[in-house]
Amino acid sequence: MQGKHISPVKWASSWEQSAPPQEDLLIPFIGTYRVGECIGLYSPIEIGWADYRRYADFWRLICITRVQEFASVDTHGGARVKELKDCAIGCVLVFIAAGSTAQSTKAVQYSTPQRMPQDRDMDSYAIYSDLLPGHEIEWGDVPRTFWLLETTTKAEPLGTSCSTSGMMNPHQAIRAPEKDQSSLAEMLGDFDRSCHERYQLEASRFRLKLPIRLLDEEGQKRYAAHVSGYMPPSDNIMQAPPTPEEFKGAAGLHSFTAVYFNRAHTMAMTEIGMYCGGLCGNWRWVVLERRDGRWVILPWAVMTMMS
């Protein structure tokens, strides 16, 4: 879809208006480079203005993924290096604008956290305990003295559609083989019935070698305040931010959604995430099947987000 090319300043200004402009906007030129092409950015018209603002922070994830793709290509001759640098600089400037304008939007509302239902409890904690030290996302096996984890499960905002909202909706992020379509449909049905529900996690229910430290919303804000503004050096744009002093011993702030099951509880899916700074993080859905009493990961996830 072709968008109207406007300056980042004008774009940021239009974003703050109470009503979105009636035009298909793409983030266009930073200097002489079209950032919209670098990122492959969706426009507000394509995904809906509310989601565009709600997931402003996630645009940087798409952005850095595109930077990584550029970086993986042969840079002989220097032209690709310049393209990579332009893309990275453009991304930084766009998301500085996005972050400042997002502050003025209406707060998104989430459900009140509840105790995890008994019929989900045992299997959910078994899956969480398997996934944290695994390799489904970055930093699963880096040195740490404890696991830092958000105290409640992630959920979709109230008033949003379970089947279509979000940058990583499982309806688009997971693909099953033909023979397993019915099981996937049951898991997605479970998600659609409860995607707005948030569950309070209990550190004592995890079975891990290292202790769990659960971080409430105020603690998450303190963590983010220390790492979100970190700018990596120009010669190593993938360098991670240093861990804040308050959280020394941790390696990233982890999160989970609830675990969603098929009717027989023989298959399950959850999203695992790890945030470590402005250009540092990884989120993806994981699908598992129970085999001989153990949860085995299936290669059904087709989307991932990285920063």
C-alpha positions in Angstrom: 0.0 0.0 0.0 1.4 3.4 -0.9 1.4 6.0 1.8 1.6 9.7 1.7 5.2 10.8 2.5 5.3 13.5 5.2 8.1 14.7 7.5 8.6 12.9 10.9 7.8 16.1 12.7 4.5 16.5 10.9 3.8 12.8 11.4 4.4 13.1 15.1 2.2 16.2 15.3 -0.7 14.5 13.5 -0.5 11.5 15.8 -1.2 13.7 18.7 -4.5 14.9 17.3 -7.7 13.6 18.9 -8.9 12.3 15.5 -6.5 10.6 13.1 -5.9 12.3 9.7 -7.9 10.9 6.9 -4.9 9.7 4.9 -2.8 6.6 4.7 0.4 7.6 6.5 3.7 5.8 6.3 6.8 7.0 8.2 8.8 8.4 5.2 12.1 10.2 5.0 14.7 10.5 7.7 17.3 12.6 5.9 17.2 11.0 2.4 16.2 7.5 3.5 12.7 6.2 3.4 12.3 4.5 6.8 8.9 3.1 5.8 10.6 0.9 3.3 13.4 0.0 5.7 11.0 -1.3 8.3 8.2 -2.5 6.1 5.9 -0.4 8.3 2.2 -0.8 8.4 0.1 2.3 8.2 -2.7 3.3 10.6 -5.3 2.6 8.0 -4.1 -1.0 7.6 -4.2 -2.0 11.2 -6.5 0.5 12.9 -5.4 3.7 14.6 -6.0 2.4 18.1 -3.6 -0.6 17.6 -1.1 1.7 15.9 -0.8 3.8 19.0 -1.2 1.0 21.4 1.7 -0.9 19.9 3.9 2.0 19.2 6.6 0.5 21.4 6.6 -2.6 19.2 7.4 -0.8 16.0 11.0 -0.7 17.2 11.0 -4.5 17.3 10.1 -4.7 13.6 12.6 -2.0 13.0 15.6 -3.8 14.6 14.6 -7.0 12.9 14.9 -5.3 9.6 18.3 -3.9 10.7 19.4 -7.4 11.5 18.3 -8.6 8.1 20.3 -5.8 6.4 23.3 -6.7 8.5 23.2 -10.3 7.5 23.6 -9.4 3.8 27.0 -9.0 2.2 28.2 -5.4 2.7 31.0 -5.5 0.1 31.7 -2.1 -1.3 30.1 -0.1 1.5 26.8 0.7 -0.1 24.9 -1.8 2.1 26.7 -0.5 5.2 25.4 2.9 4.5 21.9 1.5 4.0 22.1 -0.3 7.3 23.3 2.8 9.1 20.6 4.9 7.5 18.0 2.4 8.5 19.3 2.1 12.1 19.4 5.9 12.5 16.0 6.3 11.0 14.6 3.7 13.3 16.0 5.5 16.4 14.5 8.9 15.3 11.1 7.4 14.5 10.8 5.7 17.8 11.9 8.7 19.8 9.0 10.5 18.1 6.7 7.5 18.6 7.6 7.3 22.3 7.0 11.0 23.0 3.6 11.1 21.2 2.4 7.9 22.7 2.5 9.5 26.1 -0.4 11.7 25.2 -2.8 8.8 24.2 -5.5 7.5 26.4 -4.4 4.8 28.8 -5.1 1.2 27.8 -7.2 -0.7 30.3 -6.4 -4.3 31.4 -8.4 -6.8 33.5 -7.7 -7.1 37.2 -5.3 -10.1 37.8 -6.8 -13.2 39.3 -5.5 -16.4 40.8 -4.7 -18.9 38.1 -7.7 -21.4 37.7 -7.0 -24.8 39.2 -7.6 -26.6 35.9 -4.7 -24.6 34.3 -2.4 -24.4 37.3 -0.2 -27.5 37.3 0.3 -27.8 33.5 1.0 -24.0 33.2 3.7 -23.9 35.8 5.3 -27.1 34.3 5.4 -25.4 30.9 6.8 -22.1 32.3 9.5 -24.0 34.2 10.5 -25.8 31.0 10.6 -22.7 28.8 12.5 -20.2 31.0 15.9 -21.9 30.9 15.3 -23.1 27.3 16.3 -21.7 23.9 13.0 -20.5 22.5 14.1 -16.9 23.1 17.4 -15.1 23.7 19.3 -15.2 27.0 17.8 -18.5 28.2 21.3 -19.8 29.2 23.3 -16.7 30.0 24.8 -16.3 33.5 22.3 -15.1 36.2 21.7 -15.7 39.9 17.9 -15.4 39.7 15.0 -15.1 37.1 13.3 -11.7 36.9 9.7 -12.2 35.8 6.6 -10.0 35.5 4.3 -10.8 38.3 1.2 -11.3 36.2 0.6 -12.9 32.8 0.3 -10.8 29.7 -3.1 -10.3 28.2 -4.9 -8.3 25.5 -6.4 -4.9 26.5 -10.1 -4.8 27.5 -12.4 -3.9 24.6 -10.1 -5.5 21.9 -10.8 -8.4 19.7 -9.1 -11.6 20.7 -8.9 -12.9 17.2 -7.4 -9.9 15.5 -5.8 -7.5 18.0 -2.1 -7.3 18.8 1.1 -7.5 16.8 1.7 -11.1 17.7 -1.9 -12.5 17.6 -1.7 -16.4 17.7 -4.3 -16.6 14.9 -1.5 -15.3 12.6 1.6 -16.3 14.5 0.9 -20.1 14.6 0.5 -22.6 11.7 -0.3 -26.2 12.3 -0.1 -29.2 10.0 -3.4 -30.3 8.4 -3.7 -33.3 10.8 -3.5 -31.0 13.8 -5.9 -28.2 12.7 -8.6 -29.3 15.1 -6.2 -29.1 18.1 -5.0 -25.7 17.0 -8.6 -24.5 16.6 -9.3 -25.7 20.2 -6.3 -23.8 21.6 -7.2 -20.7 19.7 -10.8 -21.0 21.0 -9.4 -21.2 24.5 -7.4 -18.0 23.7 -10.4 -16.2 22.3 -12.5 -17.0 25.4 -9.9 -15.8 27.9 -7.4 -13.5 26.1 -8.3 -10.6 28.4 -7.7 -12.6 31.6 -4.5 -11.9 33.6 -3.3 -14.3 36.2 -1.2 -13.6 39.3 2.0 -15.8 39.2 3.4 -17.5 42.3 7.2 -17.9 42.6 6.9 -21.1 44.7 5.1 -22.9 41.9 8.1 -22.8 39.5 10.5 -25.8 39.5 13.8 -24.2 38.6 17.4 -24.4 39.9 17.5 -20.6 40.4 15.0 -18.6 42.4 12.2 -16.5 40.8 11.8 -12.8 41.6 8.4 -11.5 40.6 8.3 -7.8 39.6 5.2 -5.8 40.0 4.2 -2.9 37.7 6.1 -0.3 39.7 9.2 -2.4 39.6 8.8 -3.0 35.9 8.6 0.8 35.4 11.9 1.2 37.3 13.6 -1.5 35.3 12.4 0.0 32.0 13.4 3.5 33.1 17.0 2.4 33.4 17.3 0.4 30.2 14.8 1.8 27.7 16.9 4.9 26.9 20.1 3.0 26.3 21.8 3.7 23.0 24.4 1.1 21.9 27.7 2.3 20.5 27.8 3.0 16.8 30.3 0.1 16.2 28.1 -2.4 18.0 24.4 -1.6 17.6 23.5 -5.0 19.1 25.2 -4.4 22.4 22.8 -4.9 25.3 22.2 -2.3 28.0 23.9 -2.9 31.4 21.6 -4.4 34.1 20.3 -1.8 36.6 22.0 -2.0 40.0 18.6 -2.8 41.7 18.4 -5.9 39.5 22.0 -7.1 39.5 22.1 -10.9 39.0 19.2 -10.9 36.6 19.5 -11.2 32.8 16.5 -9.5 31.2 12.9 -9.1 32.4 10.8 -12.2 31.3 7.1 -12.5 30.8 4.4 -15.0 29.8 0.9 -15.0 28.6 -1.5 -17.5 30.1 -1.2 -21.0 28.7 -4.0 -21.9 26.4 -5.0 -25.6 25.9 -6.9 -27.9 23.7 -9.8 -29.7 25.3 -7.8 -32.8 26.3 -4.9 -30.8 27.7 -2.5 -32.7 25.4 -1.5 -29.5 23.5 -0.7 -26.0 24.8 0.5 -22.6 23.6 1.9 -19.6 25.3 3.9 -16.5 24.4 7.2 -16.0 26.2 9.0 -12.7 26.2 12.3 -11.2 27.4 12.9 -7.4 27.6 16.3 -6.0 28.3 16.3 -2.5 26.8 15.4 -0.1 24.0 17.0 -2.3 21.3 17.1 -5.6 23.3 14.4 -8.1 23.6 12.6 -11.1 22.1 9.0 -12.4 22.0 7.5 -15.4 20.4 4.7 -18.0 20.7 5.5 -21.5 21.6 3.3 -24.6 21.0 3.8 -27.8 23.0 2.5 -31.3 23.0 2.4 -33.7 25.9 4.3 -36.9 25.2 5.0 -39.6 27.8 4.4 -37.1 30.6 6.7 -34.4 29.2 5.9 -31.2 27.2 7.6 -31.2 23.8 8.0 -28.1 21.7 6.4 -28.2 18.2 7.7 -26.1 15.3 4.4 -24.3 14.6 5.4 -20.7 15.5 5.9 -18.7 12.3 6.4 -15.2 13.8 8.9 -13.8 16.3 9.6 -10.2 17.5 13.1 -9.0 18.3 14.7 -5.8 19.3 
